[in-house]
Amino acid sequence: MMLPLLDSDYIEFPDTRDALDDPNGLLAVGGALTPDWLLAAYHRGIFPWFSDDQPILWWSPSPRCVFFPNEVTFSRSLRKTLRQQRYKVTFDQAFSEVMQGCAGPRADESGTWITDDMHHAYQAMHAAGCAHSVEAWQDGELVGGLYGIAIGRVFFGESMFHRATDASKVAFAHLVAQLRQWGCRLIDCQVSNPHLLSLGAVEIPRAQFETILKQEVARSPFPSPWPLRAPPPES
């Protein structure tokens, strides 16, 4: 089956039901990584994911990996770490550095999908107030964090990293606490992995995800700018 080739001058995505089953969710190729393209994609639950040696690839997998913030429960060990207050957690204080951390080498991966083009694209989204980062600091050093896109009352998580034990988990816990305060119903994680599932992520069918997404992106956006300090989670 041939993938639809998107014209970079005209934003139009195919029906997500046409996404390939193998690989799971591959929908189209081409287009552009401008904020307009990215916002149009995320509104429909579509996201870019490709390597340096590939064109822009757009995805809509099924099942979809998500968190429901009000249903997230933290493990006993993470609650203990939160009580110890090892890390200072902030919002939007080091977006580019968090992306660089997420793009760094990992023990189980040979490369990164966070290319220079992706970095520039999401930096533009951050400048436009659509992309946000959560940072975990220890003794003034960035030791973990995550970043993603916010539209309506949905947060689309993109990637996380850590350089100290549980730093990314602590950043995530503080994000969940803030999103709960704001009435966020959905955190999108795109594709599941053992780490996300251990934090309480679940998989749901694409149709269910898109039904919730359509409702939640139409709601009023999260307050802006995001507060400097993240609220403490219930530990």
C-alpha positions in Angstrom: 0.0 0.0 0.0 1.4 3.4 -1.0 1.5 6.1 1.7 -0.2 9.4 0.9 2.4 12.1 0.0 1.5 15.4 1.7 2.0 18.7 -0.1 3.9 21.1 2.2 2.0 24.0 0.8 -1.4 22.7 1.8 -2.3 21.2 5.2 -4.5 18.1 4.8 -4.2 14.7 6.5 -5.8 11.5 5.4 -8.4 9.7 7.5 -6.6 8.1 10.5 -8.6 4.9 9.8 -6.3 4.5 6.8 -3.2 4.2 9.0 -1.2 1.1 8.3 -1.3 -1.8 10.8 2.3 -2.7 10.1 4.1 -0.6 11.1 1.5 0.3 13.6 -0.1 3.7 12.8 2.0 5.0 9.9 -0.3 7.3 8.1 1.4 9.6 5.6 4.7 11.1 4.4 5.8 14.7 3.6 4.3 18.0 4.7 6.2 20.3 7.0 7.2 20.8 10.6 5.8 24.3 11.0 3.6 25.2 14.0 0.6 25.3 11.7 1.2 21.7 10.5 2.0 20.5 14.0 -1.1 22.0 15.6 -3.3 20.6 12.8 -1.8 17.2 13.3 -2.1 17.1 17.1 -5.7 18.3 17.0 -6.4 15.0 15.1 -4.2 12.9 17.3 -1.5 12.6 14.6 2.2 13.2 15.3 5.5 13.2 13.5 8.2 10.5 14.2 11.1 9.9 11.9 14.9 9.6 11.8 17.5 11.8 10.2 17.7 9.6 7.1 13.9 9.6 6.5 11.3 12.1 5.2 8.7 13.4 7.7 6.5 10.5 8.7 3.1 11.0 10.4 1.5 8.5 12.7 -1.8 7.6 14.3 -1.4 4.2 16.2 -4.0 2.0 17.6 -4.1 1.2 20.4 -3.1 4.5 21.9 -1.1 4.9 25.1 -2.6 7.5 27.5 -2.8 8.6 31.1 -6.0 9.7 32.7 -4.6 12.1 35.3 -7.3 11.6 37.9 -6.7 7.8 37.8 -2.9 7.9 38.1 -1.5 6.5 41.3 2.2 6.6 42.2 4.1 3.6 43.5 5.2 3.4 47.1 8.8 4.0 46.2 8.0 7.1 44.1 5.8 8.5 46.9 8.8 8.1 49.2 11.1 9.9 46.8 8.5 12.7 46.5 8.4 13.1 50.3 12.2 13.4 50.4 12.1 16.4 48.1 15.4 15.5 46.4 14.6 17.7 43.4 13.3 21.1 42.6 10.7 21.0 39.9 9.9 23.9 37.5 8.0 24.6 34.3 9.3 26.1 31.1 12.7 27.2 32.5 14.9 25.1 30.2 12.9 23.8 27.3 15.8 23.5 24.8 18.0 21.8 27.4 15.2 19.3 28.2 14.9 18.5 24.5 18.6 18.0 24.3 18.5 15.7 27.3 15.7 13.7 25.7 17.7 13.4 22.5 20.8 12.1 24.3 22.0 8.5 23.9 20.2 5.8 25.8 21.4 2.4 26.8 18.7 0.5 24.8 18.8 2.7 21.6 21.3 3.3 18.9 20.0 6.7 17.8 17.4 9.4 18.4 14.2 10.5 16.6 14.7 14.0 18.0 16.5 15.3 15.0 17.7 18.9 14.6 14.6 19.6 12.5 12.4 18.3 15.3 14.3 20.4 17.8 13.8 23.6 15.8 10.1 22.8 15.2 9.2 22.2 18.9 11.3 25.2 20.0 9.1 27.3 17.7 6.1 25.7 19.3 7.5 26.6 22.7 8.0 30.2 21.6 4.4 30.3 20.5 3.2 29.1 24.0 2.1 25.6 22.7 5.0 23.4 23.9 6.1 23.1 27.5 8.8 21.5 29.6 9.0 20.2 33.1 12.5 20.3 34.7 13.9 18.4 37.7 16.9 20.1 39.3 19.4 18.9 41.9 21.9 21.4 43.3 21.3 23.7 40.4 21.9 21.1 37.8 19.2 19.8 35.3 19.0 16.1 36.1 15.7 15.1 34.4 12.6 16.3 32.7 10.0 16.0 30.0 8.3 18.1 27.3 5.2 18.0 25.3 2.4 20.0 23.5 -0.7 21.5 25.2 -3.9 22.0 23.3 -7.2 22.7 25.0 -7.2 20.6 28.1 -5.0 17.8 26.6 -1.2 17.4 27.2 0.6 15.4 24.5 3.8 14.0 26.1 6.7 13.7 23.7 9.7 12.5 25.6 11.4 12.3 29.0 14.9 11.8 30.3 16.8 11.4 33.6 20.4 11.7 34.8 19.6 11.0 38.4 17.4 8.3 40.0 13.6 8.9 39.5 14.2 12.5 38.3 11.9 12.0 35.3 9.3 10.3 37.4 9.3 13.2 39.9 8.9 15.6 37.0 6.0 13.6 35.7 4.3 13.4 39.1 4.5 17.2 39.4 3.0 17.6 35.9 0.1 15.3 36.8 -0.5 17.4 40.0 -0.7 20.6 37.9 -2.9 19.1 35.2 -5.3 17.7 37.8 -5.7 21.2 39.2 -6.5 22.5 35.7 -9.1 19.8 35.0 -7.0 17.9 32.4 -8.7 14.7 31.4 -6.1 13.2 29.0 -2.3 12.9 28.7 -1.3 11.4 25.4 1.8 9.2 25.3 1.4 7.9 21.7 2.9 4.4 22.0 3.3 2.3 25.1 6.5 1.1 26.6 7.2 -0.7 30.0 8.3 2.6 31.7 5.0 4.3 30.8 3.0 1.3 31.8 4.8 1.2 35.1 3.7 4.8 35.8 0.0 3.9 35.2 -0.5 4.4 31.4 -3.1 2.4 29.7 -3.9 1.5 26.1 -7.2 2.4 24.4 -8.5 2.0 20.9 -7.9 4.8 18.4 -11.6 5.5 18.1 -12.0 6.0 21.8 -8.9 8.2 22.0 -10.2 10.4 19.1 -13.6 10.8 20.7 -12.1 12.0 24.0 -9.5 14.1 22.1 -12.2 16.0 20.0 -14.0 17.0 23.2 -11.0 18.0 25.2 -9.0 20.1 22.6 -12.2 22.2 22.1 -12.1 23.3 25.8 -10.4 26.5 27.0 -6.6 26.1 27.1 -4.6 25.8 30.3 -3.7 29.1 32.0 -0.7 30.9 30.4 2.1 31.4 31.2 2.6 28.2 33.2 3.7 28.9 36.8 7.4 28.8 37.5 7.2 26.2 40.3 5.3 23.0 39.9 2.8 22.2 42.7 3.8 19.3 44.9 2.0 16.0 44.2 0.0 14.2 46.9 2.6 11.8 48.2 
